[in-house]
Amino acid sequence: MSRIFSGVQPTGDLHLGNYLGALRNWVALQHDYECIYCIVDMHAITMWQEPELLTPATREVTAGLIAAGLDPKNNVIFNQSAVPAHAELAWIFNCVARLGWLNRMTQFKDKAGKNRENASVGLYAYPNLMAADILLYKATHVPVGEDQKQHLELTRDIAQKFNNDFGVELFPLTEPLIFGEGTRVMSLRDGANKMSKSDPSENSRINMTDGPDEIARKIKKAKSDSELLPSEPKGLEGRPEAANLMGIYAALSDKTLTEVCIEFEGQQFSAFKETLTEVAVAVLGPIANEMARLVADPGYLNNVLKDGSERAKAIAEPILAEVYDAVGFLRP
Ligand code: TYM
């Protein structure tokens, strides 16, 4: 049996990287798999979150998933903290994963920065909670952007060690699903850095809630170079900003990078950026409008999450019981 699980943090605005790397693919997969999508509020608090902002951010991300095209009736959509089994399995995985494995995680190094001693223990153990998210549902496939690949390898290591240590065939070896032209969308200000919610520059990213004027302004300001656009993807080598913008265009217009190069061969950035803006507004505009409409109805979003968390619990609890039995916990 195939089952999909994936998650997104309710920290700051959803951006084009989240959309192209994850949400859009989730929408495409929803008819072929049983899908569980989680707003990972417990992951969010590994870095400081203002409590009064976390609640509306959780609703807004829920609205983003639905506005992007996920049907909350066919998919399970819920927030992580509403299903305590995530934390319970994460504890067990804290005792399965090795320090050496976590020491290799590049995201921790990036996020903790120079002041590692002052990072939260949660930020360090973050990948164990992520493995728990996935394996709590015995998910077989996890659609994510490129940046999550290392965490998914760790998830496989944890599943394998658990199965070996306890002599069971309990957890599957989960496959990542990383596909499309937008698996690693870069910052609009610097083609060497990924587009991210935590970048202090608003101009580095296009948010899913941006209106047409903001999208146009950000694309106009986006860093480019002084050469003309190449005739084939090979010509983008050493041109990270051009590669990024053409990759974004390819992803948004459902074309391959090769097709986009043929379309814009020899053109200047100014003309290309205008067409890119049109496509971005055409794709993101209706989503932003729908998000605004949904966010105005917090009762509806709360109900989606409540229903989703009940359905998630119904799948998770028997699997957690199997894990407890394997570990030897007495369940009185
Ligand atoms: P998060 O919230 O950072 O991002 C959500 C999804 O968006 C993708 N993404 C990108 N894709 C392409 N280009 C970008 N610039 C870009 N930025 C973000 C991410 O790859 C991700 O798929 N740890 C996860 C959340 C998580 C999770 C899970 C995911 C928690 N538990 C279990 C899968 C399975 C995270 O922080 O994603």
Boltz pocket constraint, residues with backbone or C-beta under 6 A from the ligand:
constraints:
  - pocket:
      binder: B
      contacts: [[A, 5], [A, 6], [A, 7], [A, 8], [A, 9], [A, 10], [A, 16], [A, 17], [A, 18], [A, 19], [A, 20], [A, 21], [A, 22], [A, 23], [A, 40], [A, 43], [A, 129], [A, 130], [A, 133], [A, 134], [A, 142], [A, 143], [A, 144], [A, 145], [A, 146], [A, 147], [A, 148], [A, 182], [A, 183], [A, 184], [A, 185], [A, 186], [A, 194], [A, 195], [A, 196]]
      max_distance: 6.0
